[in-house]
Amino acid sequence: MIGKEMPLEEIVEKYPNLIKPLREYGIVCVQCGEPVWGTIGEQMDEKSLDNQDEIIDNINKLIEKEEE
């Protein structure tokens, strides 16, 4: 399960399938060379995303689906 304190680097390494959804939320763009340092919460704060809890919930739902 992902929480706001989880490092982006760890998320990308552990769940590479999340790169596209993260990119769609505007959190990280690995393909364009944006660094994946810091936590997902820090990146969401930096991008001024208001729906952070919803994003975390949706990402965790994607993980659950893949693990079924």
C-alpha positions as CSV (number, residue, x, y, z in Angstrom):
1,M,0.0,0.0,0.0
2,I,1.2,3.5,-0.9
3,G,1.1,6.4,1.5
4,K,2.1,10.0,1.1
5,E,5.4,9.4,2.8
6,M,6.5,6.7,0.3
7,P,9.5,7.8,-1.8
8,L,8.6,8.1,-5.5
9,E,11.8,6.2,-6.5
10,E,10.5,3.2,-4.4
11,I,7.0,3.4,-6.0
12,V,8.4,3.4,-9.5
13,E,10.8,0.5,-8.8
14,K,8.2,-1.6,-7.1
15,Y,5.2,-0.7,-9.3
16,P,6.4,0.4,-12.7
17,N,2.9,0.1,-14.0
18,L,2.0,3.2,-12.0
19,I,4.3,5.4,-14.0
20,K,1.5,6.2,-16.5
21,P,-1.2,7.0,-13.9
22,L,1.3,9.1,-11.9
23,R,2.1,11.0,-15.1
24,E,-1.6,11.5,-15.8
25,Y,-2.0,13.1,-12.4
26,G,0.9,15.3,-13.2
27,I,3.0,13.9,-10.3
28,V,6.0,12.5,-12.2
29,C,7.2,12.3,-15.7
30,V,9.9,9.6,-15.9
31,Q,10.0,9.7,-19.7
32,C,10.9,13.4,-19.8
33,G,13.7,12.9,-17.3
34,E,12.0,14.6,-14.3
35,P,13.8,13.3,-11.1
36,V,11.8,10.9,-9.0
37,W,13.3,12.0,-5.7
38,G,11.3,12.8,-2.6
39,T,8.0,11.4,-1.5
40,I,4.7,11.2,-3.4
41,G,3.2,13.6,-0.9
42,E,6.0,16.2,-1.5
43,Q,5.5,16.0,-5.2
44,M,1.7,16.4,-4.9
45,D,2.3,19.4,-2.6
46,E,4.8,20.9,-5.2
47,K,2.2,20.4,-7.9
48,S,-0.4,22.0,-5.7
49,L,-2.8,19.0,-6.1
50,D,-5.9,19.4,-3.9
51,N,-7.2,15.9,-4.3
52,Q,-4.2,14.1,-2.7
53,D,-6.2,11.6,-0.7
54,E,-8.3,10.7,-3.7
55,I,-5.1,10.2,-5.8
56,I,-3.5,7.9,-3.2
57,D,-6.8,5.9,-2.9
58,N,-7.0,5.5,-6.7
59,I,-3.3,4.4,-7.0
60,N,-3.8,1.9,-4.2
61,K,-6.9,0.5,-6.0
62,L,-4.8,0.0,-9.1
63,I,-2.3,-2.0,-7.1
64,E,-5.0,-4.1,-5.5
65,K,-6.5,-4.8,-9.0
66,E,-3.1,-6.0,-10.3
67,E,-2.5,-8.2,-7.3
68,E,-5.8,-10.1,-7.7
